Amino acid sequence: MKSKIFKDREALTSGYTPKLSPYRDYQLRRLIDAFTPILKESEPPVQVVAYGGIGVGKTMVARQMRHSLEFKACKEEASLRCIHIDCMKERTLGGIIRLLASLFSPTMPLRGYSLEETFLTAIREARAKRLRVLLIIDGADPIFKSNPKMAVLLSRMYEVSPKHTNPSLLITLRSLDVFSQMEPWAIRSLRKNVIEFDNYDRDQLEAILKYRVRYAFQRRALPKETLASCIDLASDQGGNMKYVLELLKKAGERAESSGRSVVTFNHISKAVEQISPSFTFEELEDLSTHEKLIMLSSVHLLDSTQRACISMGELEEAYIKLCKIYGLRPVGHTWLWKTVGTLSMLGFLEKRLSGLGRKGKTTLIEVPIKSKKHLYKQLSSLIRRRTAEPPELELSQDTL
């Protein structure tokens, strides 16, 4: 049945790649110019770092650059292999290296070798096949922060074989701060070619959204005043395009489920409560089961106690109890601490040290979303898909 609201709701998702990139032509041109020479075997590999906040178009432009490069490679009959690694899904160094090994050396046993040996073997296999490889490591902040040796490993890659046979790199980051904990010599080459993605201003947001809305919504389904309210909300979030697209999608779905043919401000205000400015539902799906359990424990405690934050100790206690309910073995304290740090860096949680009014110093945890109940239902549903389904839990203070 044809939707009264949506023409193509995929145009509002993070996986959608538009034909045009308004206000990102400069960054796209720089990337294409930087990587086009690698199509020739005699040219050395290229390393580029692109950085900017959440929702400023880094992933979109990286995909557009890849499509342009693959089109040129096809015309010139160049053996180019582009590999886009989403660090929201592959968030460990080992996971990335095993992925590369499976692509370039599928018969290589993954046990019995160090990560460095596995990585360098995969690179040699790509070289033996005379492939021109472009690795796009997208959203690499957690990888670099949890594995400072990542930069050293990338540097080693350029030592084991002739320069022109090595992969080229495009690394996208939210901030260059991750480089501060690394060896200066290891990141010297990464700092040579840096492209900044600045925040969108209000006029830019308006122009981009009008372009997307033409593809996503039926004609007259999104009135001008409703779109204007979304633009205002996105401006308040620092020009976060990912947030406003998620907001429009959620508001459109609310209008659709209620049988309406127009998205109103009321649909927008309800949707605001159910989404976060720092993560999407699609990204929530990519979390591991234990990461979802940590999120679920946090959401439960915050909602049931009606507090703005909880302590790390309270979170750990609730997480252990929740693992027992789902029949899972809880992870250790150190792993839990590191995971909370990673979830915080990715925007799923917010953590800070306690200040005045608390005895001693403790880590306080918050979840950046208004409707904790809605997030609780989403997380519970996702966890039940991966585990033996326990009875659905009511969100009450006595559950955990």
C-alpha positions in Angstrom: 0.0 0.0 0.0 1.4 3.4 -1.0 2.3 5.6 1.9 0.6 8.9 2.4 3.7 10.3 4.0 6.8 8.8 2.5 8.0 8.7 -1.1 11.3 7.0 -0.1 12.0 6.8 3.7 15.5 5.4 2.9 16.4 8.9 1.9 16.3 9.8 5.6 18.6 7.0 6.8 22.4 7.2 7.4 23.0 4.6 4.7 21.5 6.7 1.9 24.0 8.3 -0.4 22.5 11.4 -2.2 23.5 12.3 -5.8 24.6 15.8 -4.7 26.4 16.9 -1.5 25.4 20.6 -0.9 28.0 22.6 0.9 30.5 19.7 0.8 31.7 20.1 -2.8 35.1 21.4 -1.5 35.7 18.4 0.7 34.5 16.0 -2.0 36.8 17.6 -4.6 39.8 17.4 -2.3 39.2 13.7 -1.6 38.8 12.9 -5.3 41.9 14.9 -6.2 43.9 13.2 -3.5 43.0 9.6 -4.3 42.6 9.7 -8.1 46.4 9.2 -8.7 46.4 5.9 -6.9 44.7 4.3 -9.9 48.1 4.3 -11.6 50.4 1.5 -10.4 53.4 3.8 -10.4 51.9 6.2 -7.9 52.6 6.0 -4.2 49.7 5.4 -1.7 47.9 8.3 -0.2 46.8 8.9 3.4 44.0 11.4 4.3 42.3 12.2 7.6 38.9 13.8 7.5 37.5 15.1 10.8 34.4 16.9 12.1 31.5 16.5 14.6 28.5 14.3 14.4 26.2 14.7 11.4 28.5 16.9 9.2 28.6 14.7 6.2 31.9 12.8 6.6 30.5 9.3 5.8 28.3 10.6 3.0 31.2 12.3 1.2 33.5 9.3 1.7 30.9 7.1 0.0 30.5 9.7 -2.9 34.3 9.8 -3.3 34.4 6.0 -3.4 31.7 5.8 -6.1 33.5 8.4 -8.2 36.8 6.5 -7.8 35.3 3.1 -8.7 33.7 4.6 -11.7 37.0 6.0 -12.9 38.7 2.7 -12.2 36.2 0.9 -14.3 36.7 3.3 -17.2 40.5 3.0 -17.0 40.4 -0.7 -16.3 42.4 -0.2 -13.1 42.3 -3.0 -10.4 41.0 -0.9 -7.5 39.5 -2.4 -4.4 37.8 0.0 -2.0 37.0 -1.4 1.5 34.7 0.7 3.7 35.1 -0.3 7.4 32.4 1.1 9.7 34.0 1.4 13.1 30.5 1.5 14.7 30.2 -2.1 13.6 33.9 -3.2 13.7 35.1 -1.5 16.9 38.1 -3.6 17.7 41.5 -3.7 16.1 41.3 -7.5 15.9 37.9 -7.3 14.2 39.2 -5.0 11.5 42.3 -7.1 10.9 40.3 -10.3 10.7 38.0 -8.7 8.1 41.0 -7.7 6.0 42.5 -11.2 6.3 39.2 -12.8 5.2 39.1 -10.5 2.1 42.7 -10.8 0.9 43.8 -14.1 2.4 40.7 -16.2 3.0 42.6 -19.5 3.5 44.9 -18.0 6.2 44.2 -19.6 9.7 43.2 -16.8 12.1 44.6 -18.6 15.1 48.3 -18.9 16.0 49.2 -15.5 14.5 49.6 -12.1 16.2 47.4 -9.3 15.0 50.5 -7.7 13.4 51.4 -10.9 11.5 47.8 -11.3 10.3 47.6 -7.7 9.2 50.9 -7.7 7.3 50.1 -11.1 5.7 46.8 -9.7 4.4 48.6 -6.6 3.0 51.2 -8.9 1.2 48.4 -11.0 -0.3 46.8 -7.8 -1.7 50.2 -6.8 -3.1 50.7 -10.2 -4.7 47.3 -9.8 -6.5 48.4 -6.4 -7.8 45.4 -4.7 -6.3 45.3 -1.0 -5.7 43.6 -0.9 -2.3 41.8 2.0 -0.6 40.9 1.4 3.1 38.2 3.8 4.4 38.3 3.5 8.2 35.1 5.4 9.1 34.6 6.7 12.6 37.9 5.5 13.8 38.0 7.4 17.1 37.2 4.4 19.4 39.8 2.2 17.5 42.6 4.8 18.0 41.6 5.6 21.5 41.4 2.0 22.7 44.4 0.8 20.6 47.1 3.5 20.5 49.3 1.0 18.6 46.9 1.2 15.6 49.0 4.1 14.2 52.2 2.1 14.8 50.7 -0.8 12.9 49.7 1.4 10.0 53.3 2.7 9.9 54.7 -0.8 9.9 52.5 -1.5 6.9 54.6 1.0 4.9 57.8 -0.7 5.9 57.2 -4.2 4.8 56.8 -3.6 1.1 57.6 -1.1 -1.7 55.7 2.1 -1.1 53.7 2.0 -4.4 52.2 -1.4 -3.5 50.7 -0.4 -0.1 47.0 0.4 0.6 45.9 4.0 0.6 44.0 5.2 3.7 41.0 7.5 4.4 40.4 7.8 8.1 37.4 9.8 9.4 37.4 11.1 13.0 35.1 13.2 15.1 38.2 14.9 16.6 41.9 15.0 16.2 42.3 14.7 19.9 42.8 11.0 19.6 46.3 11.7 18.1 47.5 13.2 21.4 48.1 9.8 23.0 50.1 8.4 20.1 53.7 8.4 19.2 54.4 11.5 17.1 56.6 9.6 14.6 53.7 7.1 14.0 51.2 9.7 13.1 53.4 12.1 11.2 52.2 10.9 7.8 48.6 11.0 8.9 48.8 14.7 9.8 50.1 15.7 6.4 46.8 15.7 4.6 43.9 16.7 6.9 40.4 17.9 5.7 38.0 19.6 8.1 34.2 19.2 8.0 32.8 22.3 9.7 29.3 22.4 11.2 26.4 23.3 9.0 24.8 26.7 9.7 21.1 27.3 9.6 20.9 28.4 6.0 22.9 25.3 4.9 20.7 23.0 6.9 17.6 24.5 5.3 19.0 24.0 1.8 20.2 20.5 2.4 16.9 19.4 4.0 14.8 20.9 1.2 16.9 18.7 -1.2 16.4 15.5 0.9 12.7 16.2 1.5 12.0 16.1 -2.2 13.1 12.5 -2.3 11.8 11.3 1.1 8.3 12.8 1.4 5.2 12.9 -0.6 4.3 16.3 -2.0 2.6 18.5 0.7 3.3 15.8 3.4 5.8 18.1 5.2 4.5 21.7 5.5 7.1 24.5 5.5 6.4 25.4 9.2 7.1 21.8 10.3 10.3 21.7 8.4 11.3 25.1 9.9 10.8 23.7 13.4 13.1 20.8 12.5 15.8 23.2 11.2 15.6 25.2 14.5 16.1 22.0 16.5 19.1 20.9 14.3 20.7 24.3 14.7 20.4 24.0 18.5 22.4 20.7 18.1 25.3 22.3 16.3 24.1 21.6 12.7 23.8 17.9 13.3 22.2 16.6 10.0 22.1 13.0 11.2 19.9 14.1 14.1 17.4 16.1 12.0 17.0 13.3 9.4 16.3 10.8 12.2 13.8 13.3 13.7 12.0 13.7 10.4 11.9 9.9 9.8 10.5 9.3 13.3 7.9 12.1 13.0 6.8 10.8 9.6 6.4 7.3 11.0 4.2 8.7 13.8 2.1 10.6 11.4 1.8 7.5 9.2 0.8 5.2 12.0 -1.9 7.5 13.1 -3.4 7.6 9.6 -2.5 11.2 8.9 -1.3 12.5 5.5 0.6 15.5 6.9 3.4 15.7 9.4 2.6 18.3 12.1 4.6 20.0 14.8 2.9 17.7 17.3 4.5 14.7 15.6 7.9 16.5 15.7 7.6 17.3 19.4 6.7 13.6 20.2 9.6 12.4 18.0 12.1 14.7 19.9 11.4 12.7 23.1 12.2 9.4 21.4 15.5 10.1 19.6 19.0 11.1 20.7 21.1 13.8 19.2 24.2 11.6 19.5 23.0 8.2 18.2 20.4 6.6 15.9 18.4 3.4 16.3 20.4 1.9 13.4 23.6 2.5 15.5 21.9 1.0 18.6 21.3 -2.2 16.6 25.1 -2.5 16.0 26.0 -2.7 19.7 27.0 -6.1 21.1 24.6 -7.9 23.5 26.5 -6.8 26.6 26.7 -3.2 25.4 23.0 -3.3 25.0 22.6 -4.7 28.5 24.7 -1.9 29.9 22.5 0.6 28.1 19.4 -1.2 29.3 20.6 -1.1 32.9 21.4 2.6 32.7 18.0 3.4 31.2 16.1 1.3 33.7 17.8 3.0 36.7 17.4 6.5 35.4 13.8 6.1 34.6 12.7 4.1 37.7 14.5 6.5 40.1 13.7 9.6 38.1 17.2 10.9 38.6 19.4 12.7 36.1 22.4 10.4 36.6 23.5 7.2 38.3 26.9 6.1 39.7 29.2 3.6 38.1 28.7 1.3 41.1 24.9 1.4 40.7 25.2 0.6 37.0 27.5 -2.3 37.6 25.1 -3.8 40.2 22.1 -3.4 37.9 24.0 -4.9 34.9 25.0 -8.0 36.9 21.4 -8.6 37.9 20.1 -8.1 34.4 22.7 -10.6 33.0 21.2 -13.2 35.5 17.7 -12.5 34.2 18.8 -13.1 30.6 20.9 -16.1 31.6 24.2 -14.5 30.5 27.6 -14.4 32.3 28.5 -10.8 33.2 31.8 -9.3 32.1 34.4 -8.3 34.6 34.7 -4.9 36.2 37.7 -3.7 34.0 35.9 -4.6 30.8 32.7 -3.0 32.0 34.6 0.2 32.8 36.3 0.3 29.4 33.0 -0.4 27.6 31.3 2.5 29.4 34.1 4.7 28.2 33.7 3.5 24.7 29.9 4.0 24.8 30.5 7.5 26.1 32.9 8.3 23.3 30.4 7.0 20.7 27.6 9.2 22.2 25.4 6.4 23.7 26.2 7.5 27.3 27.5 10.6 28.9 29.9 10.3 31.9 31.5 12.8 34.2 33.1 12.9 37.6 30.9 13.9 40.6 31.3 17.3 42.0 30.0 19.1 45.1 27.4 17.3 47.2 29.0 13.9 46.9 31.6 12.4 49.2 34.7 11.4 47.3 34.9 11.1 43.5 32.8 8.8 41.5 31.8 8.5 37.8 28.3 9.6 37.0 26.4 8.2 34.0 23.6 9.8 31.9 21.8 8.7 28.8 21.2 11.5 26.2 17.6 10.9 25.4 14.3 12.2 26.9 12.0 9.2 26.7 13.8 6.5 28.7 10.8 4.2 28.5 10.9 4.2 24.6 14.6 3.4 24.6 14.0 0.7 27.1 11.5 -1.0 24.8 13.8 -0.7 21.9 16.8 -2.2 23.8 14.7 -5.0 25.2 13.4 -6.0 21.8 16.9 -6.0 20.3 18.3 -8.1 23.2 15.5 -10.7 23.0 16.4 -11.2 19.3 19.9 -12.4 20.3 19.1 -14.3 23.5 16.7 -17.0 24.7 13.7 -14.8 25.3 12.9 -14.3 28.9 9.5 -12.8 29.9 9.2 -9.2 29.0 10.2 -7.1 31.9 8.1 -4.2 33.3 10.0 -1.0 33.8 9.8 -0.6 37.5 12.3 0.1 40.3 11.9 -3.4 41.8 12.9 -5.2 38.5 16.6 -5.0 39.1 
